[in-house]
Amino acid sequence: MSGPTAISLFSGLGGIDIGLHRAGVETLVTLDADEHAAASLRANSSEYEAGLAGTDAKYDWSVVEGDIHDISAEELLEAAGTDEIDFIVGGPPCQTFSRSNEGMRQGTDAERGLLFEEYVRLLEEIQPKAFVFENVRGLASANDGDDFEIITRAFADAGYTLNHSVLNAADYGVPQTRERLFIVGFRDDEKPYFPDPTHVEAKNPITGKPSWVTAEEALTDFDVDAELTADSGYVNAVGGKYGYLLKDVPPGGNYQHFSERKYVPEKGEYVERDDDELDEKVFDWRSRHYNYLLKQDPDRPTWTLQASPGTYVGPFHWRSRRYSFLEEMRLMDIPVDYEICGPCREVQRQIGNSVPPGLAESIVRAMLEQLGIETPAVSDTERSASVRADGGNASVDIDATVTVSPEYSPWHYVESILPKLERGESVSIVGRGKRIAQAVDVLELLRRRLDSDPEIRLTEDVQEDPSGSKSDRLSVLNAEVSL
């Protein structure tokens, strides 16, 4: 191996490792206890034939699936094929420290909050030149800051000089305002530094730095349902008691648009309603969390994407539906040719828990420069694979009409639909309510994986008093696809 190397702990879908790859650092081993995350890691590694790309995948890591408590340094080094490791990277599960879990933040008092000890154990035994530890910003304040002191002391006692900072992904070109705490360390007396931001909230003529990348800029090529929703978006692609309201929330607004105030996009603020408008009130002012029915303003980076959003938790697309998974991947800076495994709930969780690769890349590039480590040039162009490299069989039994279900990921559906289209058959794809976003995923994946552009005809039907829903009306997306 000609360049620097890494071992990844608590890897998730591999966000940090994608960033390392872009920076010229090759992750040799990934480790995660979650079966779906491990499946995603295998699907994107050339070491396995599990994914759509098969052995043509651009990453080469080995995947260790298991509880970190049961994994020794010797096992990881054996899987790596070398004991010369430059970086250990990763971040343990963050729920016990997260501010979104306010009132139940147990920090290191909870068993999951002690997983950092396993990170430190492996760090001490492997002794890489440097490490990157990521977590939610709430780690710094959990248990009145005592947890942060315990964790940083443990890293220092392992023989590393530390630095820490809360970084916003939008400051490094990621189209998402996402703040995360990073602790980095060098195995010597030199203190590592963090990179200067490459982007600013508003373009600065003095520094010459560009402004944040907006959601609309990032999603320019995701337009499969743009014409269908050009007027005002879907009637109700959310469901539930309040899903019908999203259509009338202006971009940049949230549930408070239906309080005693309303959101005025031109002013970027809420103003008092006139007396004759108060019959539109549904909620009291500031009676819900800010992201309740939050509709994305396309002219700014997306707000933070969630791992397990509730029915009304945004941000929602300005087309009045959930973001599709591929759109979330673009907004998280994950390549859209990356394959994520598991049912829809698990795909969402993996994306929402990921570290934006562009942010990880910026941090590691700064550390490499300070360490004086040169890296090989890396090509990171997205690929377009039409079928499994091994000619594997379809994984979902489908008829001429495919109704998207949360049981399967969009990648599973595409793997089954592609052969039918290539045989000259047409396929109908149906997404109901919040599953419209996954129907959009299937269509976008087909456009990217087919050698020629498919013909896609879209219509929106509205079901009145739909069964199994609290909504009076529910949108249904119908797509007819052929070559």
MOKA-V418836 format. One record per residue. RES is the residue in three letters. SS is DSSP state (H for helix, E for strand, C for the rest). PSI is psi as a letter, one per 20 degrees, with the letter a starting at -180 (999 if undefined). Layout:
{{RES & SS & PSI} {RES & SS & PSI}}
This chain:
{{MET & C & p} {SER & C & i} {GLY & C & a} {PRO & C & q} {THR & E & r} {ALA & E & q} {ILE & E & p} {SER & E & p} {LEU & E & q} {PHE & C & l} {SER & C & h} {GLY & C & b} {LEU & C & i} {GLY & C & k} {GLY & H & g} {ILE & H & h} {ASP & H & h} {ILE & H & g} {GLY & H & g} {LEU & H & g} {HIS & H & g} {ARG & H & h} {ALA & H & i} {GLY & C & j} {VAL & C & p} {GLU & E & p} {THR & E & p} {LEU & E & h} {VAL & E & p} {THR & E & q} {LEU & E & p} {ASP & E & q} {ALA & C & i} {ASP & C & p} {GLU & H & h} {HIS & H & g} {ALA & H & g} {ALA & H & h} {ALA & H & h} {SER & H & g} {LEU & H & g} {ARG & H & h} {ALA & H & h} {ASN & C & j} {SER & E & p} {SER & C & i} {GLU & C & i} {TYR & C & q} {GLU & C & k} {ALA & C & h} {GLY & C & r} {LEU & C & h} {ALA & C & i} {GLY & H & c} {THR & H & j} {ASP & H & j} {ALA & C & q} {LYS & C & i} {TYR & E & q} {ASP & C & j} {TRP & C & q} {SER & E & q} {VAL & E & p} {VAL & E & o} {GLU & E & o} {GLY & C & r} {ASP & C & p} {ILE & H & h} {HIS & H & h} {ASP & H & j} {ILE & C & p} {SER & C & r} {ALA & H & h} {GLU & H & g} {GLU & H & g} {LEU & H & g} {LEU & H & h} {GLU & H & g} {ALA & H & h} {ALA & H & h} {GLY & C & j} {THR & C & q} {ASP & C & j} {GLU & C & n} {ILE & C & p} {ASP & C & h} {PHE & E & q} {ILE & E & p} {VAL & E & q} {GLY & E & r} {GLY & C & p} {PRO & C & r} {PRO & C & q} {CYS & C & j} {GLN & C & h} {THR & C & i} {PHE & C & i} {SER & C & p} {ARG & H & h} {SER & H & i} {ASN & H & k} {GLU & C & p} {GLY & C & i} {MET & C & k} {ARG & C & n} {GLN & C & i} {GLY & H & c} {THR & H & i} {ASP & H & i} {ALA & C & q} {GLU & H & g} {ARG & H & h} {GLY & H & i} {LEU & H & j} {LEU & C & h} {PHE & H & h} {GLU & H & h} {GLU & H & h} {TYR & H & g} {VAL & H & h} {ARG & H & g} {LEU & H & h} {LEU & H & g} {GLU & H & h} {GLU & H & h} {ILE & H & h} {GLN & C & l} {PRO & C & r} {LYS & C & h} {ALA & E & r} {PHE & E & q} {VAL & E & p} {PHE & E & p} {GLU & E & q} {ASN & E & r} {VAL & E & q} {ARG & H & h} {GLY & H & i} {LEU & H & h} {ALA & H & h} {SER & C & i} {ALA & H & p} {ASN & H & l} {ASP & H & k} {GLY & H & i} {ASP & H & h} {ASP & H & g} {PHE & H & h} {GLU & H & g} {ILE & H & g} {ILE & H & g} {THR & H & h} {ARG & H & h} {ALA & H & g} {PHE & H & g} {ALA & H & g} {ASP & H & h} {ALA & C & i} {GLY & C & k} {TYR & C & q} {THR & E & p} {LEU & E & r} {ASN & E & q} {HIS & E & q} {SER & E & q} {VAL & E & p} {LEU & E & q} {ASN & E & p} {ALA & H & h} {ALA & H & h} {ASP & H & i} {TYR & H & k} {GLY & C & j} {VAL & C & p} {PRO & C & l} {GLN & E & p} {THR & C & o} {ARG & C & o} {GLU & E & p} {ARG & E & q} {LEU & E & p} {PHE & E & p} {ILE & E & p} {VAL & E & q} {GLY & E & q} {PHE & E & q} {ARG & C & l} {ASP & C & a} {ASP & C & i} {GLU & C & p} {LYS & C & p} {PRO & C & q} {TYR & C & r} {PHE & C & q} {PRO & C & q} {ASP & C & q} {PRO & C & q} {THR & C & i} {HIS & E & q} {VAL & E & r} {GLU & C & g} {ALA & C & p} {LYS & C & p} {ASN & C & o} {PRO & C & h} {ILE & C & g} {THR & C & h} {GLY & C & j} {LYS & C & q} {PRO & E & r} {SER & E & r} {TRP & C & q} {VAL & C & p} {THR & C & r} {ALA & H & g} {GLU & H & g} {GLU & H & g} {ALA & H & h} {LEU & C & k} {THR & C & g} {ASP & C & j} {PHE & C & n} {ASP & C & j} {VAL & C & h} {ASP & C & j} {ALA & C & g} {GLU & C & g} {LEU & C & h} {THR & C & j} {ALA & C & h} {ASP & C & f} {SER & C & j} {GLY & C & a} {TYR & C & q} {VAL & C & g} {ASN & C & n} {ALA & C & k} {VAL & C & g} {GLY & C & a} {GLY & C & a} {LYS & C & h} {TYR & C & j} {GLY & H & h} {TYR & H & h} {LEU & H & h} {LEU & H & h} {LYS & H & h} {ASP & H & j} {VAL & C & p} {PRO & C & q} {PRO & C & p} {GLY & C & i} {GLY & C & r} {ASN & C & a} {TYR & H & h} {GLN & H & i} {HIS & H & h} {PHE & H & k} {SER & C & a} {GLU & C & i} {ARG & E & r} {LYS & E & q} {TYR & E & p} {VAL & E & o} {PRO & C & h} {GLU & C & h} {LYS & C & i} {GLY & C & k} {GLU & E & r} {TYR & E & p} {VAL & E & q} {GLU & E & p} {ARG & C & q} {ASP & C & r} {ASP & H & h} {ASP & H & i} {GLU & H & i} {LEU & H & i} {ASP & H & i} {GLU & H & i} {LYS & C & p} {VAL & C & h} {PHE & C & q} {ASP & C & q} {TRP & C & p} {ARG & C & l} {SER & C & i} {ARG & C & r} {HIS & C & q} {TYR & C & h} {ASN & C & j} {TYR & E & o} {LEU & C & k} {LEU & C & o} {LYS & E & p} {GLN & C & p} {ASP & C & o} {PRO & C & i} {ASP & C & j} {ARG & C & r} {PRO & C & q} {THR & E & q} {TRP & C & r} {THR & C & p} {LEU & C & q} {GLN & C & q} {ALA & C & h} {SER & C & m} {PRO & C & q} {GLY & C & r} {THR & C & g} {TYR & C & j} {VAL & E & p} {GLY & C & a} {PRO & C & q} {PHE & E & q} {HIS & E & q} {TRP & C & i} {ARG & C & j} {SER & C & l} {ARG & E & r} {ARG & C & q} {TYR & C & q} {SER & C & r} {PHE & H & g} {LEU & H & h} {GLU & H & g} {GLU & H & h} {MET & H & g} {ARG & H & g} {LEU & H & i} {MET & C & i} {ASP & C & k} {ILE & C & p} {PRO & C & p} {VAL & C & i} {ASP & C & j} {TYR & C & q} {GLU & C & p} {ILE & C & p} {CYS & C & q} {GLY & C & r} {PRO & C & r} {CYS & H & g} {ARG & H & g} {GLU & H & h} {VAL & H & g} {GLN & H & g} {ARG & H & g} {GLN & H & g} {ILE & H & g} {GLY & H & h} {ASN & C & i} {SER & C & q} {VAL & C & p} {PRO & C & p} {PRO & H & h} {GLY & H & h} {LEU & H & g} {ALA & H & g} {GLU & H & g} {SER & H & g} {ILE & H & g} {VAL & H & h} {ARG & H & g} {ALA & H & h} {MET & H & g} {LEU & H & g} {GLU & H & g} {GLN & H & h} {LEU & H & i} {GLY & C & k} {ILE & C & p} {GLU & C & q} {THR & C & q} {PRO & C & q} {ALA & C & q} {VAL & C & p} {SER & C & p} {ASP & C & k} {THR & C & q} {GLU & C & q} {ARG & C & r} {SER & C & n} {ALA & C & p} {SER & C & h} {VAL & C & r} {ARG & C & q} {ALA & C & h} {ASP & C & j} {GLY & C & k} {GLY & C & q} {ASN & C & q} {ALA & C & q} {SER & C & i} {VAL & C & p} {ASP & C & p} {ILE & C & q} {ASP & C & a} {ALA & C & h} {THR & E & p} {VAL & E & o} {THR & E & o} {VAL & C & p} {SER & C & q} {PRO & C & i} {GLU & C & h} {TYR & C & q} {SER & C & q} {PRO & H & h} {TRP & H & h} {HIS & H & g} {TYR & H & g} {VAL & H & h} {GLU & H & h} {SER & H & h} {ILE & H & h} {LEU & H & g} {PRO & H & h} {LYS & H & g} {LEU & H & h} {GLU & H & i} {ARG & C & j} {GLY & C & j} {GLU & C & q} {SER & C & q} {VAL & E & p} {SER & E & p} {ILE & E & p} {VAL & E & p} {GLY & E & p} {ARG & E & p} {GLY & H & c} {LYS & H & i} {ARG & H & i} {ILE & H & h} {ALA & H & h} {GLN & H & h} {ALA & H & h} {VAL & H & g} {ASP & H & g} {VAL & H & g} {LEU & H & g} {GLU & H & h} {LEU & H & g} {LEU & H & g} {ARG & H & h} {ARG & H & h} {ARG & H & i} {LEU & C & q} {ASP & C & h} {SER & C & q} {ASP & C & p} {PRO & C & q} {GLU & E & p} {ILE & E & p} {ARG & E & p} {LEU & E & q} {THR & E & q} {GLU & E & p} {ASP & E & q} {VAL & E & o} {GLN & E & p} {GLU & E & p} {ASP & C & l} {PRO & C & q} {SER & C & q} {GLY & C & j} {SER & C & q} {LYS & C & i} {SER & C & q} {ASP & C & h} {ARG & E & q} {LEU & E & p} {SER & E & q} {VAL & E & p} {LEU & E & p} {ASN & E & p} {ALA & E & p} {GLU & E & p} {VAL & E & p} {SER & E & r} {LEU & C & 999}}
